[in-house]
Amino acid sequence: MKLAVVILNYNGAEMLSRFLPSVIEFSQGVEIVVADNASTDDSVAVVAKEFPGVRLVQLDRNYGFADGYNKALEQVEAEYFLLLNSDVEVTEGWLEPLLSLMDNNPGAVACQPKILAYNNKSRFEYAGAAGGFIDCYGYPYCRGRLFDCVEEDKGQYDNACRVFWATGAAMMVRSSAFRNSGGLDGRFFAHMEEIDLCWRMLARGGEIYVLPQSKVYHVGGATLNKSNPHKTFLNFRNNLLMLYKNLPDSELHGVMRVRAVLDYVAALKFLATGAFGDFKAVLRARREYRRMRAGYSAERAQNLALTVVPEIKERSGFSILWQYYVKGKKHFSQLK
């Protein structure tokens, strides 16, 4: 099989009913798989009854986003996997640009379409937009979205280009690269796992692209509310673990010292605005990072040993916090 579109689901019966029809209509000739993370709603019955042509993989428990995909993809054989959120509406011709790039560029290990907001289709969607990058301290941002400033899509980022990370909301990945890089980090559970995977694949010589000729619409925030302290905890903890796993020795200690200061500043900002749950989440994330760090030492050594591109050009040399908050640059096009 050339391509398998794999949708990881947990209690998303309504999303499946709403969005699977577009995937089926505009994804002819490929395998469509719904991997169910032991949902407690009627997701399995909905797929079986409404979409009998879709393959259903039932996992024995909720493994989270990261390990849920790992477990599901062990049961899928295809040259390319396309990881697709259950709350994504795809459009006609969405697969052709992605497949063409992967087929004609053996160095490409992953790519993504342009991600627009389902509820406001003239604007980019927060999680992925028109391709992702990270700054020197590990903060992710996108073409079309810097922090909470999400731009209107006016065609300003319609050029295909190499990026640092492709969003897990709609990521096509070469199955061999996915497996050779160790897949998604199941210990992350959710959040940052696709950026961590992309970092490993880039460091090992791969290339990652955004193809805006392909377009999808993403609801976003369907699983965890953006201000949810649990999401804050996962984002901060996993980001620190990702940095520890992937930063070269020459940068690790300096970056982590700066991040400690910035994280505590973020925690105090949450406290000052009354977001006490998020304040505690940041402190807990830093404690969990320190507790888990030793368990990643062997993986860090392996990642560095397999690195052939020590300086990834898609990783910015500047601080996005400085650019955004101090210099007032709210749009990606304003960055150098």
NORQUIJO-V150262 format. One record per pair of residues at least 12 apart in sequence whose ideal C-beta (glycine too) atoms are under 10 Angstrom apart, sorted by sequence separation. I is the first residue (numbers start at 0). J is the second residue. If there is no record, write none. Layout:
i=I j=J
i=I j=J
//
This chain:
i=6 j=18
i=19 j=31
i=33 j=45
i=43 j=55
i=58 j=70
i=68 j=80
i=81 j=93
i=97 j=109
i=98 j=110
i=114 j=126
i=115 j=127
i=116 j=128
i=128 j=140
i=129 j=141
i=130 j=142
i=143 j=155
i=183 j=195
i=184 j=196
i=242 j=254
i=243 j=255
i=265 j=277
i=266 j=278
i=269 j=281
i=270 j=282
i=319 j=331
i=322 j=334
i=6 j=19
i=33 j=46
i=42 j=55
i=58 j=71
i=81 j=94
i=97 j=110
i=114 j=127
i=115 j=128
i=126 j=139
i=128 j=141
i=129 j=142
i=130 j=143
i=131 j=144
i=142 j=155
i=143 j=156
i=183 j=196
i=242 j=255
i=265 j=278
i=266 j=279
i=268 j=281
i=269 j=282
i=322 j=335
i=19 j=33
i=33 j=47
i=43 j=57
i=56 j=70
i=57 j=71
i=68 j=82
i=96 j=110
i=97 j=111
i=113 j=127
i=114 j=128
i=115 j=129
i=127 j=141
i=128 j=142
i=129 j=143
i=142 j=156
i=181 j=195
i=182 j=196
i=266 j=280
i=267 j=281
i=42 j=57
i=56 j=71
i=79 j=94
i=97 j=112
i=112 j=127
i=113 j=128
i=114 j=129
i=126 j=141
i=127 j=142
i=128 j=143
i=129 j=144
i=141 j=156
i=180 j=195
i=181 j=196
i=184 j=199
i=266 j=281
i=319 j=334
i=6 j=22
i=56 j=72
i=58 j=74
i=81 j=97
i=96 j=112
i=111 j=127
i=113 j=129
i=114 j=130
i=125 j=141
i=127 j=143
i=128 j=144
i=142 j=158
i=167 j=183
i=180 j=196
i=239 j=255
i=242 j=258
i=265 j=281
i=266 j=282
i=33 j=50
i=56 j=73
i=81 j=98
i=96 j=113
i=111 j=128
i=112 j=129
i=113 j=130
i=114 j=131
i=124 j=141
i=127 j=144
i=128 j=145
i=180 j=197
i=182 j=199
i=264 j=281
i=317 j=334
i=4 j=22
i=15 j=33
i=56 j=74
i=64 j=82
i=79 j=97
i=94 j=112
i=111 j=129
i=112 j=130
i=123 j=141
i=125 j=143
i=126 j=144
i=142 j=160
i=180 j=198
i=181 j=199
i=263 j=281
i=266 j=284
i=317 j=335
i=4 j=23
i=31 j=50
i=38 j=57
i=56 j=75
i=79 j=98
i=93 j=112
i=111 j=130
i=123 j=142
i=124 j=143
i=125 j=144
i=177 j=196
i=180 j=199
i=181 j=200
i=239 j=258
i=262 j=281
i=263 j=282
i=266 j=285
i=315 j=334
i=316 j=335
i=15 j=35
i=33 j=53
i=34 j=54
i=35 j=55
i=36 j=56
i=37 j=57
i=38 j=58
i=54 j=74
i=64 j=84
i=78 j=98
i=93 j=113
i=110 j=130
i=111 j=131
i=123 j=143
i=124 j=144
i=142 j=162
i=176 j=196
i=179 j=199
i=180 j=200
i=238 j=258
i=239 j=259
i=262 j=282
i=315 j=335
i=31 j=52
i=32 j=53
i=33 j=54
i=34 j=55
i=35 j=56
i=36 j=57
i=37 j=58
i=54 j=75
i=122 j=143
i=123 j=144
i=125 j=146
i=128 j=149
i=129 j=150
i=141 j=162
i=172 j=193
i=179 j=200
i=180 j=201
i=4 j=26
i=11 j=33
i=30 j=52
i=31 j=53
i=32 j=54
i=33 j=55
i=34 j=56
i=35 j=57
i=36 j=58
i=37 j=59
i=39 j=61
i=79 j=101
i=90 j=112
i=122 j=144
i=125 j=147
i=128 j=150
i=141 j=163
i=167 j=189
i=180 j=202
i=262 j=284
i=263 j=285
i=12 j=35
i=15 j=38
i=30 j=53
i=31 j=54
i=32 j=55
i=33 j=56
i=34 j=57
i=35 j=58
i=36 j=59
i=37 j=60
i=38 j=61
i=78 j=101
i=79 j=102
i=89 j=112
i=90 j=113
i=129 j=152
i=140 j=163
i=141 j=164
i=167 j=190
i=170 j=193
i=176 j=199
i=177 j=200
i=180 j=203
i=235 j=258
i=239 j=262
i=262 j=285
i=2 j=26
i=11 j=35
i=30 j=54
i=32 j=56
i=33 j=57
i=34 j=58
i=36 j=60
i=37 j=61
i=78 j=102
i=125 j=149
i=128 j=152
i=139 j=163
i=167 j=191
i=172 j=196
i=176 j=200
i=179 j=203
i=238 j=262
i=4 j=29
i=5 j=30
i=6 j=31
i=7 j=32
i=8 j=33
i=9 j=34
i=10 j=35
i=11 j=36
i=15 j=40
i=16 j=41
i=36 j=61
i=37 j=62
i=87 j=112
i=90 j=115
i=124 j=149
i=139 j=164
i=141 j=166
i=167 j=192
i=168 j=193
i=172 j=197
i=180 j=205
i=2 j=28
i=3 j=29
i=4 j=30
i=5 j=31
i=6 j=32
i=7 j=33
i=8 j=34
i=9 j=35
i=10 j=36
i=12 j=38
i=15 j=41
i=16 j=42
i=19 j=45
i=35 j=61
i=36 j=62
i=123 j=149
i=129 j=155
i=130 j=156
i=167 j=193
i=170 j=196
i=179 j=205
i=259 j=285
i=262 j=288
i=1 j=28
i=2 j=29
i=3 j=30
i=4 j=31
i=5 j=32
i=6 j=33
i=7 j=34
i=8 j=35
i=9 j=36
i=10 j=37
i=11 j=38
i=13 j=40
i=15 j=42
i=19 j=46
i=23 j=50
i=36 j=63
i=82 j=109
i=87 j=114
i=88 j=115
i=114 j=141
i=122 j=149
i=123 j=150
i=129 j=156
i=139 j=166
i=164 j=191
i=166 j=193
i=167 j=194
i=170 j=197
i=173 j=200
i=176 j=203
i=235 j=262
i=258 j=285
i=0 j=28
i=1 j=29
i=2 j=30
i=3 j=31
i=4 j=32
i=5 j=33
i=6 j=34
i=7 j=35
i=8 j=36
i=9 j=37
i=10 j=38
i=12 j=40
i=13 j=41
i=14 j=42
i=15 j=43
i=22 j=50
i=34 j=62
i=36 j=64
i=115 j=143
i=122 j=150
i=123 j=151
i=124 j=152
i=128 j=156
i=129 j=157
i=130 j=158
i=165 j=193
i=166 j=194
i=172 j=200
i=176 j=204
i=0 j=29
i=1 j=30
i=2 j=31
i=3 j=32
i=4 j=33
i=5 j=34
i=6 j=35
i=7 j=36
i=9 j=38
i=10 j=39
i=11 j=40
i=12 j=41
i=13 j=42
i=16 j=45
i=20 j=49
i=23 j=52
i=80 j=109
i=81 j=110
i=82 j=111
i=88 j=117
i=113 j=142
i=114 j=143
i=122 j=151
i=123 j=152
i=129 j=158
i=130 j=159
i=134 j=163
i=164 j=193
i=165 j=194
i=167 j=196
i=176 j=205
i=259 j=288
i=0 j=30
i=8 j=38
i=9 j=39
i=10 j=40
i=12 j=42
i=15 j=45
i=16 j=46
i=19 j=49
i=20 j=50
i=23 j=53
i=36 j=66
i=37 j=67
i=79 j=109
i=81 j=111
i=84 j=114
i=87 j=117
i=113 j=143
i=114 j=144
i=119 j=149
i=121 j=151
i=122 j=152
i=129 j=159
i=130 j=160
i=132 j=162
i=133 j=163
i=164 j=194
i=167 j=197
i=235 j=265
i=258 j=288
i=9 j=40
i=10 j=41
i=11 j=42
i=12 j=43
i=14 j=45
i=15 j=46
i=19 j=50
i=22 j=53
i=36 j=67
i=79 j=110
i=81 j=112
i=86 j=117
i=121 j=152
i=129 j=160
i=130 j=161
i=131 j=162
i=132 j=163
i=133 j=164
i=163 j=194
i=164 j=195
i=165 j=196
i=166 j=197
i=176 j=207
i=235 j=266
i=8 j=40
i=10 j=42
i=12 j=44
i=13 j=45
i=35 j=67
i=36 j=68
i=88 j=120
i=119 j=151
i=120 j=152
i=121 j=153
i=130 j=162
i=131 j=163
i=132 j=164
i=164 j=196
i=165 j=197
i=173 j=205
i=9 j=42
i=12 j=45
i=16 j=49
i=34 j=67
i=116 j=149
i=119 j=152
i=123 j=156
i=129 j=162
i=130 j=163
i=131 j=164
i=164 j=197
i=172 j=205
i=189 j=222
i=190 j=223
i=255 j=288
i=8 j=42
i=11 j=45
i=12 j=46
i=15 j=49
i=16 j=50
i=19 j=53
i=34 j=68
i=36 j=70
i=130 j=164
i=131 j=165
i=163 j=197
i=164 j=198
i=189 j=223
i=231 j=265
i=8 j=43
i=15 j=50
i=36 j=71
i=127 j=162
i=130 j=165
i=131 j=166
i=162 j=197
i=163 j=198
i=165 j=200
i=172 j=207
i=231 j=266
i=34 j=70
i=35 j=71
i=116 j=152
i=130 j=166
i=164 j=200
i=8 j=45
i=12 j=49
i=34 j=71
i=87 j=124
i=115 j=152
i=127 j=164
i=164 j=201
i=170 j=207
i=171 j=208
i=255 j=292
i=8 j=46
i=15 j=53
i=33 j=71
i=34 j=72
i=114 j=152
i=127 j=165
i=128 j=166
i=163 j=201
i=231 j=269
i=32 j=71
i=113 j=152
i=127 j=166
i=162 j=201
i=171 j=210
i=190 j=229
i=6 j=46
i=32 j=72
i=34 j=74
i=126 j=166
i=127 j=167
i=161 j=201
i=189 j=229
i=190 j=230
i=34 j=75
i=125 j=166
i=126 j=167
i=127 j=168
i=188 j=229
i=189 j=230
i=190 j=231
i=192 j=233
i=228 j=269
i=32 j=74
i=84 j=126
i=124 j=166
i=126 j=168
i=127 j=169
i=165 j=207
i=171 j=213
i=190 j=232
i=191 j=233
i=195 j=237
i=199 j=241
i=235 j=277
i=32 j=75
i=42 j=85
i=84 j=127
i=113 j=156
i=125 j=168
i=126 j=169
i=127 j=170
i=164 j=207
i=165 j=208
i=166 j=209
i=190 j=233
i=191 j=234
i=194 j=237
i=195 j=238
i=198 j=241
i=202 j=245
i=226 j=269
i=231 j=274
i=113 j=157
i=124 j=168
i=162 j=206
i=163 j=207
i=165 j=209
i=169 j=213
i=189 j=233
i=190 j=234
i=191 j=235
i=194 j=238
i=198 j=242
i=201 j=245
i=232 j=276
i=236 j=280
i=240 j=284
i=30 j=75
i=32 j=77
i=124 j=169
i=161 j=206
i=162 j=207
i=164 j=209
i=165 j=210
i=169 j=214
i=188 j=233
i=189 j=234
i=190 j=235
i=191 j=236
i=192 j=237
i=195 j=240
i=196 j=241
i=199 j=244
i=202 j=247
i=231 j=276
i=232 j=277
i=235 j=280
i=236 j=281
i=239 j=284
i=243 j=288
i=30 j=76
i=113 j=159
i=161 j=207
i=162 j=208
i=169 j=215
i=187 j=233
i=190 j=236
i=191 j=237
i=195 j=241
i=198 j=244
i=199 j=245
i=228 j=274
i=231 j=277
i=234 j=280
i=235 j=281
i=238 j=284
i=239 j=285
i=242 j=288
i=6 j=53
i=8 j=55
i=30 j=77
i=160 j=207
i=161 j=208
i=162 j=209
i=168 j=215
i=169 j=216
i=190 j=237
i=191 j=238
i=194 j=241
i=195 j=242
i=198 j=245
i=228 j=275
i=229 j=276
i=230 j=277
i=231 j=278
i=232 j=279
i=233 j=280
i=234 j=281
i=235 j=282
i=236 j=283
i=237 j=284
i=240 j=287
i=8 j=56
i=29 j=77
i=32 j=80
i=34 j=82
i=160 j=208
i=161 j=209
i=169 j=217
i=188 j=236
i=189 j=237
i=190 j=238
i=191 j=239
i=198 j=246
i=226 j=274
i=228 j=276
i=229 j=277
i=231 j=279
i=232 j=280
i=235 j=283
i=236 j=284
i=239 j=287
i=240 j=288
i=243 j=291
i=244 j=292
i=251 j=299
i=4 j=53
i=5 j=54
i=7 j=56
i=9 j=58
i=32 j=81
i=110 j=159
i=159 j=208
i=160 j=209
i=168 j=217
i=187 j=236
i=188 j=237
i=191 j=240
i=192 j=241
i=195 j=244
i=227 j=276
i=228 j=277
i=231 j=280
i=232 j=281
i=235 j=284
i=236 j=285
i=239 j=288
i=243 j=292
i=8 j=58
i=29 j=79
i=31 j=81
i=33 j=83
i=159 j=209
i=160 j=210
i=168 j=218
i=186 j=236
i=187 j=237
i=191 j=241
i=195 j=245
i=226 j=276
i=227 j=277
i=228 j=278
i=230 j=280
i=231 j=281
i=232 j=282
i=234 j=284
i=235 j=285
i=236 j=286
i=237 j=287
i=238 j=288
i=239 j=289
i=3 j=54
i=5 j=56
i=7 j=58
i=10 j=61
i=32 j=83
i=110 j=161
i=111 j=162
i=114 j=165
i=158 j=209
i=159 j=210
i=160 j=211
i=166 j=217
i=168 j=219
i=186 j=237
i=187 j=238
i=191 j=242
i=194 j=245
i=226 j=277
i=228 j=279
i=229 j=280
i=232 j=283
i=233 j=284
i=236 j=287
i=237 j=288
i=240 j=291
i=244 j=295
i=248 j=299
i=9 j=61
i=29 j=81
i=31 j=83
i=33 j=85
i=110 j=162
i=114 j=166
i=139 j=191
i=158 j=210
i=159 j=211
i=228 j=280
i=231 j=283
i=232 j=284
i=235 j=287
i=236 j=288
i=239 j=291
i=240 j=292
i=243 j=295
i=244 j=296
i=251 j=303
i=9 j=62
i=109 j=162
i=111 j=164
i=112 j=165
i=156 j=209
i=157 j=210
i=158 j=211
i=159 j=212
i=184 j=237
i=187 j=240
i=227 j=280
i=228 j=281
i=231 j=284
i=235 j=288
i=239 j=292
i=243 j=296
i=245 j=298
i=246 j=299
i=9 j=63
i=107 j=161
i=111 j=165
i=112 j=166
i=114 j=168
i=137 j=191
i=139 j=193
i=157 j=211
i=158 j=212
i=159 j=213
i=186 j=240
i=187 j=241
i=233 j=287
i=236 j=290
i=240 j=294
i=241 j=295
i=244 j=298
i=245 j=299
i=7 j=62
i=9 j=64
i=26 j=81
i=106 j=161
i=109 j=164
i=110 j=165
i=111 j=166
i=114 j=169
i=139 j=194
i=156 j=211
i=157 j=212
i=228 j=283
i=232 j=287
i=236 j=291
i=240 j=295
i=243 j=298
i=244 j=299
i=247 j=302
i=248 j=303
i=265 j=320
i=7 j=63
i=109 j=165
i=111 j=167
i=112 j=168
i=113 j=169
i=184 j=240
i=243 j=299
i=246 j=302
i=247 j=303
i=264 j=320
i=7 j=64
i=26 j=83
i=108 j=165
i=111 j=168
i=112 j=169
i=137 j=194
i=154 j=211
i=157 j=214
i=184 j=241
i=244 j=301
i=245 j=302
i=246 j=303
i=261 j=318
i=7 j=65
i=9 j=67
i=111 j=169
i=112 j=170
i=240 j=298
i=244 j=302
i=245 j=303
i=8 j=67
i=22 j=81
i=100 j=159
i=110 j=169
i=111 j=170
i=112 j=171
i=152 j=211
i=240 j=299
i=243 j=302
i=244 j=303
i=247 j=306
i=250 j=309
i=261 j=320
i=7 j=67
i=110 j=170
i=111 j=171
i=184 j=244
i=249 j=309
i=250 j=310
i=7 j=68
i=22 j=83
i=109 j=170
i=110 j=171
i=111 j=172
i=133 j=194
i=137 j=198
i=245 j=306
i=248 j=309
i=249 j=310
i=257 j=318
i=109 j=171
i=110 j=172
i=131 j=193
i=132 j=194
i=152 j=214
i=247 j=309
i=5 j=68
i=7 j=70
i=8 j=71
i=22 j=85
i=25 j=88
i=26 j=89
i=96 j=159
i=108 j=171
i=109 j=172
i=110 j=173
i=131 j=194
i=247 j=310
i=7 j=71
i=19 j=83
i=25 j=89
i=107 j=171
i=108 j=172
i=109 j=173
i=126 j=190
i=133 j=197
i=6 j=71
i=7 j=72
i=18 j=83
i=22 j=87
i=24 j=89
i=25 j=90
i=29 j=94
i=107 j=172
i=108 j=173
i=133 j=198
i=5 j=71
i=18 j=84
i=19 j=85
i=21 j=87
i=22 j=88
i=23 j=89
i=24 j=90
i=25 j=91
i=28 j=94
i=107 j=173
i=127 j=193
i=131 j=197
i=143 j=209
i=245 j=311
i=5 j=72
i=18 j=85
i=21 j=88
i=22 j=89
i=24 j=91
i=25 j=92
i=26 j=93
i=27 j=94
i=106 j=173
i=108 j=175
i=109 j=176
i=126 j=193
i=142 j=209
i=3 j=71
i=17 j=85
i=18 j=86
i=20 j=88
i=21 j=89
i=25 j=93
i=26 j=94
i=105 j=173
i=108 j=176
i=109 j=177
i=141 j=209
i=143 j=211
i=246 j=314
i=3 j=72
i=5 j=74
i=17 j=86
i=18 j=87
i=19 j=88
i=21 j=90
i=25 j=94
i=29 j=98
i=107 j=176
i=108 j=177
i=142 j=211
i=245 j=314
i=5 j=75
i=14 j=84
i=15 j=85
i=18 j=88
i=21 j=91
i=101 j=171
i=4 j=75
i=14 j=85
i=15 j=86
i=17 j=88
i=18 j=89
i=22 j=93
i=100 j=171
i=101 j=172
i=108 j=179
i=3 j=75
i=5 j=77
i=13 j=85
i=14 j=86
i=21 j=93
i=97 j=169
i=101 j=173
i=108 j=180
i=3 j=76
i=4 j=77
i=11 j=84
i=12 j=85
i=13 j=86
i=14 j=87
i=97 j=170
i=98 j=171
i=3 j=77
i=11 j=85
i=97 j=171
i=0 j=75
i=2 j=77
i=3 j=78
i=4 j=79
i=5 j=80
i=6 j=81
i=7 j=82
i=10 j=85
i=11 j=86
i=0 j=76
i=1 j=77
i=2 j=78
i=3 j=79
i=4 j=80
i=5 j=81
i=6 j=82
i=7 j=83
i=8 j=84
i=9 j=85
i=93 j=169
i=131 j=207
i=0 j=77
i=1 j=78
i=2 j=79
i=3 j=80
i=4 j=81
i=5 j=82
i=6 j=83
i=7 j=84
i=8 j=85
i=94 j=171
i=130 j=207
i=0 j=78
i=1 j=79
i=2 j=80
i=3 j=81
i=4 j=82
i=5 j=83
i=6 j=84
i=7 j=85
i=130 j=208
i=131 j=209
i=147 j=225
i=0 j=79
i=2 j=81
i=3 j=82
i=4 j=83
i=6 j=85
i=130 j=209
i=6 j=86
i=89 j=169
i=129 j=209
i=130 j=210
i=6 j=87
i=87 j=168
i=128 j=209
i=129 j=210
i=130 j=211
i=84 j=166
i=86 j=168
i=87 j=169
i=111 j=193
i=127 j=209
i=129 j=211
i=82 j=165
i=84 j=167
i=85 j=168
i=82 j=166
i=83 j=167
i=84 j=168
i=109 j=193
i=4 j=89
i=82 j=167
i=83 j=168
i=84 j=169
i=82 j=168
i=83 j=169
i=84 j=170
i=82 j=169
i=83 j=170
i=109 j=196
i=81 j=169
i=82 j=170
i=83 j=171
i=108 j=196
i=109 j=197
i=127 j=215
i=81 j=170
i=82 j=171
i=108 j=197
i=128 j=217
i=4 j=94
i=80 j=170
i=81 j=171
i=82 j=172
i=127 j=217
i=80 j=171
i=81 j=172
i=108 j=199
i=109 j=200
i=124 j=215
i=126 j=217
i=2 j=94
i=79 j=171
i=80 j=172
i=108 j=200
i=109 j=201
i=124 j=216
i=125 j=217
i=127 j=219
i=79 j=172
i=80 j=173
i=108 j=201
i=124 j=217
i=126 j=219
i=79 j=173
i=80 j=174
i=120 j=214
i=123 j=217
i=124 j=218
i=125 j=219
i=126 j=220
i=2 j=97
i=78 j=173
i=79 j=174
i=82 j=177
i=108 j=203
i=114 j=209
i=124 j=219
i=125 j=220
i=139 j=234
i=2 j=98
i=78 j=174
i=79 j=175
i=80 j=176
i=108 j=204
i=109 j=205
i=110 j=206
i=111 j=207
i=113 j=209
i=120 j=216
i=124 j=220
i=1 j=98
i=77 j=174
i=78 j=175
i=79 j=176
i=80 j=177
i=108 j=205
i=109 j=206
i=110 j=207
i=111 j=208
i=112 j=209
i=113 j=210
i=114 j=211
i=119 j=216
i=76 j=174
i=79 j=177
i=80 j=178
i=106 j=204
i=107 j=205
i=108 j=206
i=109 j=207
i=110 j=208
i=111 j=209
i=112 j=210
i=113 j=211
i=117 j=215
i=118 j=216
i=2 j=101
i=18 j=117
i=68 j=167
i=75 j=174
i=106 j=205
i=107 j=206
i=108 j=207
i=109 j=208
i=110 j=209
i=111 j=210
i=112 j=211
i=113 j=212
i=114 j=213
i=115 j=214
i=117 j=216
i=118 j=217
i=139 j=238
i=199 j=298
i=203 j=302
i=1 j=101
i=17 j=117
i=72 j=172
i=106 j=206
i=107 j=207
i=108 j=208
i=110 j=210
i=111 j=211
i=112 j=212
i=113 j=213
i=114 j=214
i=115 j=215
i=116 j=216
i=117 j=217
i=118 j=218
i=125 j=225
i=138 j=238
i=202 j=302
i=1 j=102
i=82 j=183
i=105 j=206
i=107 j=208
i=112 j=213
i=113 j=214
i=114 j=215
i=115 j=216
i=116 j=217
i=117 j=218
i=118 j=219
i=137 j=238
i=202 j=303
i=204 j=305
i=65 j=167
i=68 j=170
i=72 j=174
i=104 j=206
i=106 j=208
i=111 j=213
i=112 j=214
i=113 j=215
i=114 j=216
i=115 j=217
i=116 j=218
i=117 j=219
i=118 j=220
i=136 j=238
i=137 j=239
i=139 j=241
i=199 j=301
i=203 j=305
i=204 j=306
i=205 j=307
i=206 j=308
i=64 j=167
i=110 j=213
i=112 j=215
i=113 j=216
i=114 j=217
i=116 j=219
i=199 j=302
i=202 j=305
i=203 j=306
i=204 j=307
i=205 j=308
i=104 j=208
i=111 j=215
i=117 j=221
i=137 j=241
i=198 j=302
i=202 j=306
i=203 j=307
i=204 j=308
i=207 j=311
i=72 j=177
i=73 j=178
i=112 j=217
i=114 j=219
i=133 j=238
i=137 j=242
i=186 j=291
i=201 j=306
i=202 j=307
i=203 j=308
i=72 j=178
i=100 j=206
i=136 j=242
i=137 j=243
i=199 j=305
i=201 j=307
i=202 j=308
i=207 j=313
i=101 j=208
i=195 j=302
i=199 j=306
i=201 j=308
i=202 j=309
i=206 j=313
i=69 j=177
i=100 j=208
i=133 j=241
i=137 j=245
i=186 j=294
i=198 j=306
i=202 j=310
i=68 j=177
i=69 j=178
i=73 j=182
i=100 j=209
i=101 j=210
i=133 j=242
i=137 j=246
i=186 j=295
i=202 j=311
i=72 j=182
i=100 j=210
i=201 j=311
i=72 j=183
i=82 j=193
i=97 j=208
i=99 j=210
i=135 j=246
i=184 j=295
i=201 j=312
i=69 j=181
i=70 j=182
i=96 j=208
i=97 j=209
i=98 j=210
i=100 j=212
i=186 j=298
i=201 j=313
i=202 j=314
i=69 j=182
i=97 j=210
i=99 j=212
i=100 j=213
i=198 j=311
i=201 j=314
i=68 j=182
i=69 j=183
i=96 j=210
i=99 j=213
i=136 j=250
i=184 j=298
i=197 j=311
i=68 j=183
i=69 j=184
i=70 j=185
i=95 j=210
i=96 j=211
i=97 j=212
i=98 j=213
i=135 j=250
i=198 j=313
i=66 j=182
i=67 j=183
i=69 j=185
i=96 j=212
i=97 j=213
i=197 j=313
i=198 j=314
i=65 j=182
i=66 j=183
i=68 j=185
i=93 j=210
i=95 j=212
i=96 j=213
i=136 j=253
i=137 j=254
i=181 j=298
i=65 j=183
i=66 j=184
i=67 j=185
i=95 j=213
i=96 j=214
i=135 j=253
i=136 j=254
i=137 j=255
i=64 j=183
i=65 j=184
i=66 j=185
i=93 j=212
i=94 j=213
i=135 j=254
i=136 j=255
i=63 j=183
i=65 j=185
i=66 j=186
i=92 j=212
i=93 j=213
i=137 j=257
i=138 j=258
i=181 j=301
i=64 j=185
i=65 j=186
i=66 j=187
i=67 j=188
i=92 j=213
i=93 j=214
i=136 j=257
i=137 j=258
i=181 j=302
i=63 j=185
i=65 j=187
i=66 j=188
i=67 j=189
i=92 j=214
i=93 j=215
i=135 j=257
i=136 j=258
i=180 j=302
i=62 j=185
i=63 j=186
i=64 j=187
i=65 j=188
i=66 j=189
i=69 j=192
i=90 j=213
i=91 j=214
i=138 j=261
i=63 j=187
i=64 j=188
i=65 j=189
i=68 j=192
i=89 j=213
i=90 j=214
i=137 j=261
i=181 j=305
i=63 j=188
i=64 j=189
i=65 j=190
i=68 j=193
i=89 j=214
i=90 j=215
i=136 j=261
i=180 j=305
i=62 j=188
i=63 j=189
i=64 j=190
i=65 j=191
i=66 j=192
i=88 j=214
i=89 j=215
i=90 j=216
i=179 j=305
i=61 j=188
i=63 j=190
i=65 j=192
i=88 j=215
i=89 j=216
i=64 j=192
i=65 j=193
i=68 j=196
i=87 j=215
i=88 j=216
i=63 j=192
i=64 j=193
i=87 j=216
i=88 j=217
i=65 j=195
i=86 j=216
i=87 j=217
i=88 j=218
i=65 j=196
i=84 j=215
i=86 j=217
i=87 j=218
i=83 j=215
i=86 j=218
i=87 j=219
i=84 j=217
i=85 j=218
i=86 j=219
i=83 j=217
i=84 j=218
i=86 j=220
i=87 j=221
i=84 j=219
i=86 j=221
i=85 j=221
i=86 j=222
i=84 j=221
i=85 j=222
i=84 j=222
i=163 j=311
i=163 j=312
i=164 j=313
i=163 j=313
i=164 j=314
i=161 j=312
i=162 j=313
i=163 j=314
i=161 j=313
i=163 j=315
i=160 j=313
i=64 j=222
i=7 j=167
i=4 j=169
i=4 j=171
i=2 j=171
i=64 j=233
i=63 j=233
i=3 j=174
i=2 j=174
i=65 j=237
i=146 j=319
i=0 j=174
i=145 j=319
i=146 j=320
i=140 j=315
i=148 j=323
i=155 j=330
i=156 j=331
i=147 j=323
i=155 j=331
i=156 j=332
i=137 j=314
i=138 j=315
i=145 j=322
i=146 j=323
i=155 j=332
i=133 j=311
i=145 j=323
i=146 j=324
i=135 j=314
i=136 j=315
i=140 j=319
i=150 j=329
i=133 j=313
i=134 j=314
i=135 j=315
i=138 j=318
i=139 j=319
i=148 j=328
i=150 j=330
i=132 j=313
i=133 j=314
i=134 j=315
i=135 j=316
i=136 j=317
i=138 j=319
i=148 j=329
i=150 j=331
i=131 j=313
i=132 j=314
i=133 j=315
i=134 j=316
i=135 j=317
i=136 j=318
i=137 j=319
i=138 j=320
i=140 j=322
i=147 j=329
i=148 j=330
i=150 j=332
i=130 j=313
i=132 j=315
i=134 j=317
i=135 j=318
i=136 j=319
i=140 j=323
i=145 j=328
i=146 j=329
i=148 j=331
i=134 j=318
i=135 j=319
i=136 j=320
i=145 j=329
i=134 j=319
i=136 j=321
i=138 j=323
i=145 j=330
i=133 j=319
i=134 j=320
i=135 j=321
i=144 j=330
i=145 j=331
i=132 j=319
i=134 j=321
i=143 j=330
i=144 j=331
i=134 j=322
i=142 j=330
i=143 j=331
i=145 j=333
i=134 j=323
i=142 j=331
i=143 j=332
i=145 j=334
i=25 j=215
i=141 j=331
i=142 j=332
i=140 j=331
i=142 j=334
i=22 j=215
i=21 j=215
i=140 j=334
i=21 j=216
i=18 j=215
i=18 j=216
i=18 j=217
i=132 j=331
i=18 j=218
i=134 j=334
i=17 j=218
i=130 j=331
i=129 j=331
i=132 j=334
i=128 j=331
i=14 j=218
i=14 j=221
i=13 j=221
i=14 j=222
i=123 j=331
i=11 j=221
i=11 j=222
i=10 j=222
i=9 j=222
//
